[in-house]
Amino acid sequence: MRVSRVGAGVGLAVLLSGSAGARADDYELGVENFLYRSTATVLNRGNIFGLEPTENLFRLTGSGRKAFGAFALKAAAYVEKQTGRSDDTRVTFRQAFAEYKTESGFLVRVGRQKTAWGSGLVWNPTDRIEPPKSPANPAAERPGIDAARLDISPTDWASLTLVASRAKTTLTDLPGALAPEMGPAWTGAVRARLLVQDTDIALTYLGGTDQKGLWGLDLGRTWGAMALHAESALYRGSEIDRARSEDTFLRVSTGALWSPGDSTLSLEYFFNGEGMNDSQFRAYTARLDRNLGVANDPSAPPSARTAAFAAWNLDAAIPFGGNLGLRRHYASIAFTRREIAADLSLNLRAVIGLSDGGLIATPGLAYAPTRNVQMSLDLVLLFGPEDAEYKLAPIKRALQARLKYSF
């Protein structure tokens, strides 16, 4: 069994503490199950990842928050049993922090936590400290980062946030070894937010060992049931191609959210300035095939086979390396209808790769029979040409189920 070391001490203190006079803010227990059907793809020729036809992640989750006046401790963790390619059990802390917060808007937080800023619904170009949202299910919970954070919010219309982090880029919820751990890397960020005539404006700057400098602008405004947003980032150094470490790139995520009554409809467009064009993407997939062919060629010299496999391995990690996408143009659409039946909601989500025709469709249901119980079931389906970005992942389809009980 592997246990996450950073934050484990704080997490256990939260889960086990029970001092007299303390007020428990909230506790939660849950179950998560991620069932995958694997398949051969351009990236997984000959099932090089060694995945079983069925891969499964089963988790028991728990979280707790306890306040002592202005001080609070929080931990959120899960025990995961992975079956399929590997039979592995591990404990992972999503959050484990201590904080001090006053009614005047001052907050200090230290430990494993989430930054969670940005107005983008699926893509957040200004939040490059923590792992990105999953395009298949943006609402899925992400792992936190190890950081120290300071928030100063003297009024409702202005705030300043400072973050120093030692973050690892790790995508969770994937079977087998599809999400290698990258980092850790030191990153610092400052974010200033201002409300000007009903328009929310936020400026962000990030810099660190793997981040050579990022300037971000985030705009949001609401008119009745309609909310508009635009989140953009200008930064130096490609997250996809290390050879372009001195180039400058632009990312923009813009969209709208309409919430009339019991329905919600959202649209979002994402421009990824460092993404590959058609010829670059074809060269990338051709390189994958070429290197894998040499690595599997028994007539090739052992040194050539070893070098080819190492080169393939570096390229194969790119789609799971925590970047925001490999291509240039994307769009998302999501529809939610609450109370289609008693306590039952319908969610329909789709993310489209406009550059290559790839599509992730995620229909789902959410059921909340009481205030304390929440259940959700999401089906993840991948469509499009064989060489589309979203068809690279060796996953035919997935079923994601969650149950939470809070008390």
C-alpha positions, -999 to +999 in steps of 0.1 A: +000+000+000+013+035-009+004+064+013+007+101+002+033+115+026+028+153+022-001+164+043-008+131+058+000+144+093-024+173+090-050+150+074-049+124+102-051+152+128-084+163+112-098+128+108-090+118+144-093+151+163-122+155+188-113+181+213-139+195+237-156+227+226-147+223+189-175+227+164-176+203+135-184+222+103-190+192+081-181+156+075-186+134+044-183+098+035-186+084+000-180+058-027-166+063-062-162+038-090-147+043-124-152+015-148-133+016-181-134-005-213-100-003-229-092-005-266-063-003-291-056+032-305-030+051-324-013+056-290-019+021-278-007+000-308-007-036-299-019-027-264+015-014-254+001-001-221-009-037-212-044-028-202-070-054-195-103-053-215-119-040-182-101-016-159-116-005-126-109+021-099-129+017-067-126+043-039-139+048-004-138+086+002-139+107+033-136+143+043-139+164+074-136+200+085-134+211+121-133+248+132-118+263+164-130+298+162-111+315+134-089+284+129-099+253+110-085+220+098-097+201+068-088+168+051-102+149+022-088+115+012-097+083-005-086+047-004-083+033-039-083-003-051-072-006-087-079-038-107-071-047-142-035-041-154-023-037-119-037-049-085-029-018-064-042-003-033-032+032-022-043+061+000-044+096-015-051+129+002-069+154-020-068+181+006-051+184+040-047+219+053-049+243+082-063+278+079-070+310+098-098+331+085-113+363+099-146+380+092-127+410+078-117+389+048-082+378+058-073+342+052-041+321+056-041+285+045-012+260+045-012+224+033-027+205+004-055+226-011-072+238-042-067+272-059-098+268-080-099+302-097-109+312-132-143+318-148-138+291-176-163+262-173-141+235-189-108+253-195-090+277-171-060+292-188-051+314-158-050+285-133-019+266-142-008+257-107-030+226-102-040+198-126-066+209-152-102+199-152-112+167-170-129+177-203-150+146-200-164+157-166-153+191-155-172+188-122-151+158-111-130+165-080-093+171-086-063+165-064-051+195-045-016+210-045+008+216-016+008+253-011+007+283+012-020+308+004-028+343+016-061+360+008-069+397+016-105+407+008-113+440+026-145+445+006-168+425-016-155+443-047-117+438-042-094+410-032-057+399-034-045+363-034-009+352-031+001+315-035+034+297-032+032+260-042+052+229-048+028+213-071+028+180-089+010+177-123-009+144-118-041+135-136-062+111-116-092+089-125-073+071-153-066+034-153-033+017-154-002+039-158-018+064-181-012+094-158+025+096-149+034+120-121+052+151-133+072+174-110+071+186-083+077+221-094+078+254-074+053+280-086+043+314-072+012+333-081-005+366-074-041+373-083-059+407-079-097+409-084-118+440-088-155+445-093-161+475-116-197+485-126-209+449-123-180+435-142-156+411-124-120+417-134-091+395-123-054+399-131-031+370-125+007+364-127+024+330-124+061+321-124+083+292-112+107+265-121+085+251-149+065+283-155+086+310-172+059+336-167+022+338-173+000+369-174-037+362-171-069+383-175-103+371-164-136+389-171-171+380-159-205+398-160-241+388-153-273+400-169-303+385-153-302+347-161-272+352-185-236+351-173-207+358-197-170+351-192-137+355-209-105+340-194-071+344-212-034+339-206-003+350-223+027+328-213+062+317-223+073+281-227+053+253-243+036+227-221+036+202-250+070+207-268+101+213-246+120+225-276+097+256-277+106+268-242+113+303-253+082+308-275+052+329-263+016+316-265-019+328-260-049+309-246-085+321-245-116+306-230-148+324-235-185+315-232-219+320-217-241+304-191-279+307-193-300+296-163-338+301-168-358+283-142-349+247-137-327+245-168-291+255-174-274+258-208-237+267-213-215+272-243-178+277-243-150+281-269-114+275-262-084+286-283-051+269-274-024+289-290+004+263-285-017+235-299-005+215-330-019+222-364-028+193-387+007+187-401+023+189-367-002+165-352+003+140-381+041+143-375+035+136-338+014+104-345+039+093-372+067+096-347+048+075-322+044+047-348+079+050-360+096+048-326+073+020-314+081+000-346+118+003-340+114-006-303+095-038-312+118-047-341+139-078-331+164-071-359+173-037-346+203-032-324+195-033-287+207+003-282+185+015-311+155-003-296+161+012-262+165+047-275+134+043-297+113+031-268+125+060-246+115+085-273+081+068-277+076+069-239+082+107-238+057+113-266+031+089-252+031+108-219+022+141-236-016+136-238-017+128-201+009+154-190-015+179-175-017+203-204-050+219-216-050+201-250-029+191-280-048+210-307-059+246-313-097+249-313-123+234-290-159+239-280-181+226-252-219+225-247-237+214-215-273+212-206-288+205-171-324+200-163-333+198-126-363+179-113-370+158-144-385+135-117-386+137-080-351+148-068-336+136-102-316+158-126-303+152-161-269+164-174-258+163-210-223+174-218-201+174-249-166+186-257-157+189-294-122+191-309-130+215-337-095+210-352-100+172-357-136+163-352-131+144-319-159+143-295-164+134-258-201+129-249-210+126-212-247+120-204-254+117-167-280+116-140-278+131-105-301+120-076-304+138-043-333+122-023-323+142+009-301+171+018-274+147+030-273+122+001-260+129-034-256+103-061-244+107-097-239+084-127-220+095-158-213+077-190-182+088-210-183+081-248-155+089-273-163+096-310-144+108-341-117+098-365-091+073-353-063+100-353-084+126-334-069+138-301-097+124-280-094+090-296-058+087-286-067+076-251-070+038-250-105+040-236-135+028-255-160+041-229-162+047-192-188+046-164-183+069-134-205+065-103-204+085-071-223+084-038-218+110-010-233+112+024-227+144+044-234+149+081 
